[in-house]
Amino acid sequence: MDSAYLIRPPVADDIDALAKLHVLTWQQTYSDIVPASALGPAAIAVRQRLWSYLIVELGPQPGLLVAEYDRQLVGFISAGESTAEGAVRPEQLMALYLEKSHHGSGLAQQLLDAVLGRRPAELWVAAKNPRAMSFYRRNGFVPDGATNSQDSHANLDEIRMVR
């Protein structure tokens, strides 16, 4: 696979494809740690509402990008101001997901560099996602001891990483 990725801001026409990609990447990443009910067809409708809000209602955001390969969406990233109570960094990486066939391609690094560069930030990562934790460690993030259980995401246990 070559590195001919198109990284760009999402547009309204991407909403359905992004919702499907979001659920697909969760299926590929979390199928062994979250219930199937959180990854089924109803999840696509939930993600459609989320992406519609982010793209249409909020409008362009510098921390929200999608990646295309061969005219298909294969990844996305979302980052912005840390607004959660107890935030320890000014910015937070909210999401970085790639279709599994693009893991190891360098795309995740391209997306992270495009949105955060080397600036201080925080993120929450599934405690049972060693691949993601390794990627974040290579980018200077370290666990700071904070943990969280995401009830809205089927009790997904997370750890906070900071740099």
Residue pairs with C-beta under 8 A, 6 or more apart in sequence:
1 69
1 101
1 102
1 105
3 105
3 106
3 107
3 110
4 69
5 67
5 68
5 69
5 74
5 105
5 107
5 110
6 67
6 68
6 69
7 65
7 66
7 67
7 68
7 110
7 111
7 114
8 65
8 66
8 68
9 60
9 61
9 64
9 65
9 66
10 18
10 51
10 54
10 55
10 64
10 65
10 66
10 76
11 55
12 52
12 55
12 56
14 51
14 55
14 66
14 73
15 48
15 51
15 52
15 55
15 56
16 48
17 72
17 73
18 47
18 51
18 55
18 66
18 73
18 76
19 44
19 45
19 47
19 48
19 50
19 51
20 44
20 47
21 73
21 74
21 75
21 76
21 97
21 99
22 47
22 50
22 51
22 76
22 97
23 39
23 43
23 44
23 47
24 99
25 75
25 97
25 98
25 99
25 100
26 34
26 38
26 39
26 43
26 97
27 39
28 99
28 100
29 97
29 100
29 126
29 129
29 132
30 38
30 39
30 126
30 129
30 156
31 39
32 128
33 126
33 128
33 156
34 153
34 154
34 155
34 156
35 154
37 154
38 153
38 154
54 61
54 64
54 78
55 64
61 78
61 80
62 115
63 77
63 78
63 79
63 80
63 91
63 115
63 116
64 76
64 77
64 78
64 79
64 80
65 76
65 77
65 111
65 114
65 115
66 73
66 75
66 76
67 73
67 74
67 75
67 76
67 98
67 102
67 107
67 110
67 111
68 74
69 102
69 107
74 98
74 99
74 101
74 102
74 107
75 96
75 97
75 98
75 99
75 102
75 107
75 108
75 111
76 95
76 96
76 97
76 111
77 93
77 95
77 96
77 111
77 112
77 114
77 115
78 93
78 94
78 95
78 96
79 91
79 92
79 93
79 94
79 115
79 116
79 121
80 91
80 92
80 94
81 90
81 91
81 92
82 88
82 89
82 90
82 91
82 92
82 121
82 122
83 92
84 92
86 146
87 122
88 122
88 144
88 146
88 160
88 162
89 120
89 121
89 122
89 162
89 163
90 120
90 121
91 116
91 119
91 120
91 121
91 122
92 121
92 122
92 123
93 112
93 115
93 116
93 121
93 122
93 123
94 123
96 108
96 111
96 112
96 132
98 105
98 107
98 108
103 131
108 135
109 139
112 139
118 140
120 162
120 163
121 141
121 162
121 163
122 144
122 160
122 161
122 162
123 136
123 141
123 160
123 161
123 162
124 148
124 150
124 158
124 159
124 160
124 161
125 132
125 133
125 136
125 158
125 159
125 161
126 132
126 156
126 157
126 158
127 147
127 157
127 158
127 159
128 157
133 143
133 159
133 161
136 161
137 161
139 163
140 163
141 161
141 162
141 163
142 161
142 162
142 163
143 159
143 160
143 161
144 160
144 161
144 162
145 160
146 159
146 160
147 157
147 158
147 159
147 160
148 157
148 158
148 159
148 160
149 155
149 156
149 157
149 158
150 156
150 157
150 158
